[in-house]
Amino acid sequence: MKRVLVECRDLFFRGKIQALLGAAGGAIAREEPLDLAVLELGKPGVDERIRDLVRRGVPVVAFGSHVDVEALRAARNAGARAVPNSEVESTLRALL
């Protein structure tokens, strides 16, 4: 069972991610060890959070609006696999 940290304020996306994890046999976790982290962009400090997780060896999927090119770029530069909202489900399916 994959242990996945999910930090997402948007209830619509949080519900989709939870359903996807459940179908793939994963579980939401708050503590390490973690197999994956899924973070919603747009929150202050998210780039540092990504860098911290990546430093600890946790793969990170970051997602946000396709029009916020700078946030997606910053997340990639911090070490995340950054995708627009429209691709978060397919990306997670591939990783789980």
C-alpha positions in Angstrom: 0.0 0.0 0.0 1.4 3.4 -1.0 1.4 6.1 1.6 0.6 9.4 0.1 0.7 12.9 1.7 -2.0 15.1 0.2 -1.9 18.8 0.8 -4.9 20.3 -1.1 -7.3 23.0 -0.1 -9.7 22.5 -3.1 -12.3 20.0 -1.9 -13.1 19.0 -5.5 -9.6 17.9 -6.2 -9.1 16.4 -2.7 -12.1 14.2 -3.3 -10.8 13.1 -6.7 -7.4 12.3 -5.3 -8.8 10.3 -2.3 -11.0 8.3 -4.7 -8.0 7.6 -7.0 -5.8 6.5 -4.1 -8.5 4.2 -2.7 -9.0 2.6 -6.1 -5.2 2.1 -6.4 -4.9 0.6 -2.9 -3.1 3.7 -1.5 -3.8 5.6 1.7 -3.5 9.2 2.8 -0.7 9.6 5.3 0.4 12.5 7.4 3.7 11.1 8.7 6.7 9.4 7.1 7.5 7.1 5.6 5.9 8.5 2.5 5.9 7.0 -1.0 4.6 10.1 -2.7 3.4 13.7 -1.9 0.7 15.5 -3.8 0.6 19.3 -3.3 -1.6 21.9 -4.6 0.2 25.0 -5.8 -0.7 28.6 -4.8 -0.2 28.3 -1.0 2.6 30.4 0.5 5.7 28.4 1.2 4.8 25.5 -1.2 8.1 25.7 -3.1 10.1 25.3 0.1 7.8 22.4 1.1 8.5 20.7 -2.2 12.3 21.2 -1.8 12.1 19.7 1.7 10.2 16.6 0.6 12.5 16.1 -2.4 15.6 16.4 -0.1 14.1 13.6 2.0 13.6 11.4 -1.1 9.9 11.8 -1.4 8.6 12.1 -5.0 6.3 15.1 -5.4 3.5 15.8 -7.8 2.5 19.4 -7.7 -0.6 20.7 -9.5 -2.1 24.1 -10.2 -3.8 26.2 -12.8 -2.5 25.9 -16.4 -2.4 29.7 -16.6 -0.1 30.0 -13.6 3.0 29.2 -15.6 5.3 30.7 -13.1 4.0 28.5 -10.2 4.3 25.4 -12.3 7.9 26.4 -13.4 8.9 27.1 -9.8 7.6 23.7 -8.6 9.6 22.0 -11.4 12.7 24.0 -10.4 12.1 22.8 -6.7 12.1 19.2 -7.9 8.4 18.3 -8.3 6.7 16.8 -11.2 4.4 19.8 -11.8 1.3 19.4 -13.9 -1.8 21.5 -14.7 -5.0 20.6 -12.9 -6.3 18.8 -16.0 -3.4 16.3 -15.8 -3.3 15.5 -12.1 -5.5 12.4 -12.3 -3.7 10.8 -15.2 -0.3 11.6 -13.6 -1.3 10.0 -10.3 -2.8 6.9 -12.1 0.5 6.4 -13.8 2.5 6.7 -10.6 0.2 4.5 -8.5 
